[in-house]
Amino acid sequence: MTDETIHTITFASIVSARTKEGKVEFTLDERTVQMDLDKAREVLGMLSSAIEAAVSDMLMFQFLTGKVGLSEAQAAQALLDFRELRQGSRSTVFPS
């Protein structure tokens, strides 16, 4: 899928018929997942952190290419190094 792909994303509150506890139902296109409230809060935190990191990466990339004069390839490499400093890994982090 590309950045231009349009996804249908919905969230809903539900009450479990089995446990009678509140849950969050998350749907991405045709796939639906139900989460207990603690997991939903964890997902919220991960999404919020990813958004802030993406903004930081974008600004850093613009700074490195526009002000410092690095090529896009050099700036991308520097972002990998920066990500490792920020999160301890160059790859995607899945805390769960």
N, CA and C atoms as an extended XYZ file, in Angstrom:
288
Properties=species:S:1:pos:R:3:atomname:S:1:resname:S:1:resid:I:1 pbc="F F F"
N         0.833       -1.179        0.000 N   MET     1
C         0.000        0.000        0.000 CA  MET     1
C         0.880        1.246        0.000 C   MET     1
N         0.402        2.255       -0.634 N   THR     2
C         1.159        3.492       -0.727 CA  THR     2
C         0.561        4.542        0.192 C   THR     2
N         1.246        5.677        0.298 N   ASP     3
C         0.746        6.776        1.109 CA  ASP     3
C        -0.590        7.294        0.606 C   ASP     3
N        -0.880        7.096       -0.680 N   GLU     4
C        -2.117        7.592       -1.266 CA  GLU     4
C        -3.314        6.683       -0.983 C   GLU     4
N        -3.084        5.497       -0.436 N   THR     5
C        -4.170        4.575       -0.144 CA  THR     5
C        -5.062        5.163        0.939 C   THR     5
N        -6.361        5.146        0.679 N   ILE     6
C        -7.330        5.645        1.642 CA  ILE     6
C        -7.826        4.473        2.482 C   ILE     6
N        -7.718        4.608        3.782 N   HIS     7
C        -8.185        3.578        4.702 CA  HIS     7
C        -9.405        4.084        5.452 C   HIS     7
N       -10.291        3.178        5.757 N   THR     8
C       -11.414        3.489        6.621 CA  THR     8
C       -11.043        3.059        8.034 C   THR     8
N       -11.020        4.024        8.944 N   ILE     9
C       -10.642        3.759       10.335 CA  ILE     9
C       -11.777        4.225       11.229 C   ILE     9
N       -12.216        3.351       12.127 N   THR    10
C       -13.259        3.738       13.079 CA  THR    10
C       -12.919        3.210       14.468 C   THR    10
N       -13.422        3.916       15.461 N   PHE    11
C       -13.324        3.496       16.854 CA  PHE    11
C       -14.722        3.563       17.447 C   PHE    11
N       -15.031        2.630       18.304 N   ALA    12
C       -16.331        2.630       18.972 CA  ALA    12
C       -16.170        2.094       20.381 C   ALA    12
N       -17.017        2.568       21.276 N   SER    13
C       -17.053        1.998       22.621 CA  SER    13
C       -18.118        0.917       22.634 C   SER    13
N       -17.810       -0.180       23.307 N   ILE    14
C       -18.758       -1.288       23.414 CA  ILE    14
C       -18.719       -1.815       24.835 C   ILE    14
N       -19.710       -2.614       25.187 N   VAL    15
C       -19.721       -3.340       26.454 CA  VAL    15
C       -19.708       -4.820       26.105 C   VAL    15
N       -18.758       -5.538       26.666 N   SER    16
C       -18.636       -6.959       26.394 CA  SER    16
C       -19.876       -7.693       26.895 C   SER    16
N       -20.474       -8.493       26.021 N   ALA    17
C       -21.632       -9.295       26.427 CA  ALA    17
C       -21.232      -10.340       27.457 C   ALA    17
N       -20.002      -10.812       27.371 N   ARG    18
C       -19.533      -11.860       28.274 CA  ARG    18
C       -19.139      -11.301       29.641 C   ARG    18
N       -18.296      -10.257       29.657 N   THR    19
C       -17.744       -9.751       30.922 CA  THR    19
C       -18.474       -8.527       31.462 C   THR    19
N       -19.291       -7.888       30.614 N   LYS    20
C       -20.021       -6.658       30.973 CA  LYS    20
C       -19.076       -5.491       31.233 C   LYS    20
N       -17.857       -5.570       30.700 N   GLU    21
C       -16.875       -4.502       30.856 CA  GLU    21
C       -16.775       -3.690       29.573 C   GLU    21
N       -16.399       -2.411       29.732 N   GLY    22
C       -16.210       -1.548       28.575 CA  GLY    22
C       -14.998       -1.971       27.773 C   GLY    22
N       -15.113       -1.857       26.472 N   LYS    23
C       -14.021       -2.164       25.556 CA  LYS    23
C       -14.017       -1.129       24.443 C   LYS    23
N       -12.937       -1.089       23.713 N   VAL    24
C       -12.831       -0.231       22.538 CA  VAL    24
C       -12.732       -1.141       21.328 C   VAL    24
N       -13.558       -0.859       20.342 N   GLU    25
C       -13.526       -1.614       19.093 CA  GLU    25
C       -12.864       -0.739       18.040 C   GLU    25
N       -11.813       -1.261       17.453 N   PHE    26
C       -11.031       -0.554       16.431 CA  PHE    26
C       -11.193       -1.301       15.122 C   PHE    26
N       -11.574       -0.572       14.075 N   THR    27
C       -11.724       -1.183       12.756 CA  THR    27
C       -10.837       -0.444       11.764 C   THR    27
N       -10.031       -1.206       11.038 N   LEU    28
C        -9.200       -0.693        9.952 CA  LEU    28
C        -9.639       -1.438        8.704 C   LEU    28
N       -10.257       -0.708        7.798 N   ASP    29
C       -10.856       -1.288        6.600 CA  ASP    29
C       -11.841       -2.381        7.017 C   ASP    29
N       -11.549       -3.630        6.735 N   GLU    30
C       -12.489       -4.717        7.044 CA  GLU    30
C       -12.122       -5.497        8.311 C   GLU    30
N       -11.025       -5.138        8.951 N   ARG    31
C       -10.553       -5.901       10.108 CA  ARG    31
C       -10.928       -5.186       11.405 C   ARG    31
N       -11.537       -5.916       12.331 N   THR    32
C       -11.973       -5.350       13.600 CA  THR    32
C       -11.267       -6.045       14.758 C   THR    32
N       -10.828       -5.233       15.726 N   VAL    33
C       -10.168       -5.735       16.928 CA  VAL    33
C       -10.837       -5.098       18.127 C   VAL    33
N       -11.079       -5.890       19.160 N   GLN    34
C       -11.606       -5.366       20.416 CA  GLN    34
C       -10.485       -5.367       21.445 C   GLN    34
N       -10.382       -4.254       22.171 N   MET    35
C        -9.325       -4.107       23.175 CA  MET    35
C        -9.936       -3.765       24.524 C   MET    35
N        -9.330       -4.319       25.582 N   ASP    36
C        -9.742       -3.850       26.900 CA  ASP    36
C        -9.215       -2.428       27.076 C   ASP    36
N        -9.664       -1.749       28.091 N   LEU    37
C        -9.338       -0.326       28.240 CA  LEU    37
C        -7.854       -0.082       28.472 C   LEU    37
N        -7.187       -0.965       29.213 N   ASP    38
C        -5.747       -0.794       29.420 CA  ASP    38
C        -4.983       -0.893       28.100 C   ASP    38
N        -5.349       -1.857       27.244 N   LYS    39
C        -4.680       -2.005       25.951 CA  LYS    39
C        -4.978       -0.793       25.061 C   LYS    39
N        -6.224       -0.301       25.099 N   ALA    40
C        -6.583        0.877       24.300 CA  ALA    40
C        -5.762        2.088       24.731 C   ALA    40
N        -5.564        2.241       26.032 N   ARG    41
C        -4.732        3.355       26.520 CA  ARG    41
C        -3.278        3.186       26.079 C   ARG    41
N        -2.784        1.944       26.078 N   GLU    42
C        -1.423        1.671       25.623 CA  GLU    42
C        -1.288        2.030       24.137 C   GLU    42
N        -2.277        1.648       23.326 N   VAL    43
C        -2.263        1.960       21.898 CA  VAL    43
C        -2.301        3.473       21.695 C   VAL    43
N        -3.116        4.169       22.480 N   LEU    44
C        -3.176        5.632       22.398 CA  LEU    44
C        -1.801        6.243       22.652 C   LEU    44
N        -1.120        5.767       23.671 N   GLY    45
C         0.214        6.278       23.978 CA  GLY    45
C         1.208        6.004       22.859 C   GLY    45
N         1.147        4.788       22.285 N   MET    46
C         2.057        4.448       21.192 CA  MET    46
C         1.772        5.313       19.969 C   MET    46
N         0.498        5.544       19.660 N   LEU    47
C         0.139        6.373       18.512 CA  LEU    47
C         0.595        7.815       18.724 C   LEU    47
N         0.368        8.332       19.914 N   SER    48
C         0.785        9.696       20.226 CA  SER    48
C         2.306        9.842       20.099 C   SER    48
N         3.040        8.880       20.633 N   SER    49
C         4.507        8.915       20.543 CA  SER    49
C         4.977        8.834       19.100 C   SER    49
N         4.333        7.991       18.297 N   ALA    50
C         4.718        7.843       16.897 CA  ALA    50
C         4.450        9.126       16.119 C   ALA    50
N         3.343        9.795       16.422 N   ILE    51
C         3.029       11.057       15.755 CA  ILE    51
C         4.098       12.097       16.067 C   ILE    51
N         4.452       12.234       17.327 N   GLU    52
C         5.465       13.220       17.718 CA  GLU    52
C         6.823       12.881       17.117 C   GLU    52
N         7.167       11.593       17.061 N   ALA    53
C         8.440       11.192       16.451 CA  ALA    53
C         8.436       11.500       14.957 C   ALA    53
N         7.291       11.288       14.288 N   ALA    54
C         7.199       11.575       12.851 CA  ALA    54
C         7.362       13.070       12.577 C   ALA    54
N         6.771       13.903       13.427 N   VAL    55
C         6.931       15.353       13.278 CA  VAL    55
C         8.402       15.725       13.479 C   VAL    55
N         9.016       15.163       14.502 N   SER    56
C        10.427       15.427       14.773 CA  SER    56
C        11.306       14.978       13.605 C   SER    56
N        11.037       13.776       13.079 N   ASP    57
C        11.817       13.267       11.945 CA  ASP    57
C        11.675       14.182       10.733 C   ASP    57
N        10.458       14.632       10.454 N   MET    58
C        10.211       15.505        9.311 CA  MET    58
C        10.987       16.813        9.456 C   MET    58
N        10.899       17.421       10.643 N   LEU    59
C        11.598       18.686       10.865 CA  LEU    59
C        13.112       18.507       10.801 C   LEU    59
N        13.606       17.416       11.366 N   MET    60
C        15.040       17.138       11.331 CA  MET    60
C        15.504       16.931        9.891 C   MET    60
N        14.723       16.183        9.095 N   PHE    61
C        15.074       15.943        7.698 CA  PHE    61
C        15.119       17.263        6.922 C   PHE    61
N        14.103       18.110        7.129 N   GLN    62
C        14.072       19.409        6.454 CA  GLN    62
C        15.264       20.268        6.862 C   GLN    62
N        15.617       20.232        8.137 N   PHE    63
C        16.756       21.006        8.628 CA  PHE    63
C        18.065       20.494        8.023 C   PHE    63
N        18.237       19.164        8.041 N   LEU    64
C        19.488       18.591        7.535 CA  LEU    64
C        19.674       18.824        6.041 C   LEU    64
N        18.583       18.755        5.276 N   THR    65
C        18.705       18.964        3.832 CA  THR    65
C        18.691       20.445        3.466 C   THR    65
N        17.887       21.245        4.157 N   GLY    66
C        17.732       22.654        3.798 CA  GLY    66
C        18.771       23.578        4.391 C   GLY    66
N        19.122       23.366        5.648 N   LYS    67
C        20.046       24.282        6.333 CA  LYS    67
C        21.474       23.751        6.401 C   LYS    67
N        21.604       22.448        6.668 N   VAL    68
C        22.948       21.874        6.805 CA  VAL    68
C        23.529       21.526        5.441 C   VAL    68
N        22.641       21.227        4.475 N   GLY    69
C        23.104       20.941        3.121 CA  GLY    69
C        23.398       19.480        2.843 C   GLY    69
N        22.912       18.585        3.675 N   LEU    70
C        23.114       17.163        3.413 CA  LEU    70
C        22.227       16.723        2.253 C   LEU    70
N        22.677       15.697        1.556 N   SER    71
C        21.829       15.095        0.526 CA  SER    71
C        20.693       14.349        1.229 C   SER    71
N        19.653       13.993        0.474 N   GLU    72
C        18.554       13.246        1.073 CA  GLU    72
C        19.025       11.907        1.636 C   GLU    72
N        19.957       11.249        0.943 N   ALA    73
C        20.493        9.971        1.422 CA  ALA    73
C        21.262       10.156        2.731 C   ALA    73
N        22.073       11.211        2.813 N   GLN    74
C        22.821       11.484        4.042 CA  GLN    74
C        21.869       11.829        5.189 C   GLN    74
N        20.846       12.614        4.899 N   ALA    75
C        19.874       12.991        5.920 CA  ALA    75
C        19.110       11.763        6.409 C   ALA    75
N        18.764       10.875        5.489 N   ALA    76
C        18.065        9.643        5.879 CA  ALA    76
C        18.944        8.800        6.791 C   ALA    76
N        20.225        8.712        6.491 N   GLN    77
C        21.155        7.961        7.340 CA  GLN    77
C        21.276        8.612        8.719 C   GLN    77
N        21.347        9.933        8.737 N   ALA    78
C        21.427       10.648       10.014 CA  ALA    78
C        20.169       10.408       10.836 C   ALA    78
N        19.004       10.338       10.176 N   LEU    79
C        17.761       10.060       10.898 CA  LEU    79
C        17.771        8.670       11.513 C   LEU    79
N        18.356        7.696       10.827 N   LEU    80
C        18.486        6.361       11.414 CA  LEU    80
C        19.328        6.417       12.689 C   LEU    80
N        20.435        7.159       12.626 N   ASP    81
C        21.289        7.314       13.805 CA  ASP    81
C        20.534        8.016       14.933 C   ASP    81
N        19.774        9.043       14.580 N   PHE    82
C        18.994        9.791       15.562 CA  PHE    82
C        17.920        8.895       16.194 C   PHE    82
N        17.247        8.077       15.372 N   ARG    83
C        16.223        7.165       15.886 CA  ARG    83
C        16.829        6.191       16.895 C   ARG    83
N        18.032        5.719       16.601 N   GLU    84
C        18.695        4.792       17.516 CA  GLU    84
C        18.973        5.466       18.860 C   GLU    84
N        19.382        6.723       18.817 N   LEU    85
C        19.597        7.460       20.059 CA  LEU    85
C        18.288        7.682       20.812 C   LEU    85
N        17.219        8.007       20.069 N   ARG    86
C        15.932        8.331       20.672 CA  ARG    86
C        15.266        7.112       21.299 C   ARG    86
N        15.284        5.968       20.603 N   GLN    87
C        14.507        4.830       21.084 CA  GLN    87
C        15.326        3.582       21.357 C   GLN    87
N        16.620        3.655       21.139 N   GLY    88
C        17.471        2.501       21.437 CA  GLY    88
C        17.541        1.473       20.322 C   GLY    88
N        16.894        1.751       19.192 N   SER    89
C        16.865        0.817       18.072 CA  SER    89
C        16.621        1.600       16.789 C   SER    89
N        17.131        1.077       15.679 N   ARG    90
C        16.877        1.699       14.377 CA  ARG    90
C        15.552        1.239       13.798 C   ARG    90
N        15.018        0.160       14.328 N   SER    91
C        13.800       -0.421       13.755 CA  SER    91
C        12.569        0.050       14.500 C   SER    91
N        11.418       -0.389       14.014 N   THR    92
C        10.150       -0.097       14.648 CA  THR    92
C        10.096       -0.769       16.002 C   THR    92
N         9.560       -0.069       16.974 N   VAL    93
C         9.452       -0.618       18.328 CA  VAL    93
C         8.001       -0.992       18.584 C   VAL    93
N         7.770       -2.202       19.040 N   PHE    94
C         6.428       -2.686       19.350 CA  PHE    94
C         6.350       -3.055       20.831 C   PHE    94
N         6.140       -2.094       21.713 N   PRO    95
C         6.038       -2.451       23.132 CA  PRO    95
C         4.714       -3.131       23.416 C   PRO    95
N         4.729       -4.336       23.959 N   SER    96
C         3.472       -4.991       24.329 CA  SER    96
C         3.690       -6.075       25.355 C   SER    96
